Amino acid sequence: MEKFYRTVRTKFGVEKQQLKDELKEEVTEELRNDLGQEISYIEAQLKEYEQLVAEVNHLLSTMRKDRIKQRSEGGQVKMDSFEDDVQPLKSKLRKLEKSMQKRLDEQKAYS
């Protein structure tokens, strides 16, 4: 490696440290661009996940209130209505899972 730097210096008049700094700057910029896209994607997926978690928590809270209310009236919560309420959340979760799997597959293809 030292021979390479010596050859470059003699031919182009470039100092070793200057060459290292330029190479480091170029690599840093490339990584910043590549990782910036990944970070943006991950942040978007996290926001979607947080929204899904909030919806699930809201649904569970509502179900608890309904169950308490029905128990106080002497009835029982029916599981049929529970499945109907959960379907939109399951759909969103599947969509999120597919999106994340697709992104993971794309990353494996680039590697």
Phi, psi and omega in degrees: 000322179298322179297320178300311180298319180296318179296316179297317181298316183289323182282318188249352180071030181259132178283150181303312181296320179297317178297316178299315181298317180295317178296316179298316180297317181295314180295318179300317180296317178298315179296320180299317179294312181296311183288333177299319178295317179296317180297318179299317179297315181296319178297319178296318179294322178295320178297318179296319178296317179298321178296319178297317178298319179297319179295319179296315179299319178297316179298316180296319178298315179297318180296319179299315179299316179297318180297316179297317180297316181291324178295322180291337177269356178093004180262176177240150178287133180268135182289337180300315180292329178297314181298320179296321180290329185277339184305313179299324179291320177297321179298314179297320180295319177297318180297317178297318180297316178297318179298315181292322179294319178299316180296319179296318178296320179296319179296320179294324180293325180284337184285000000 
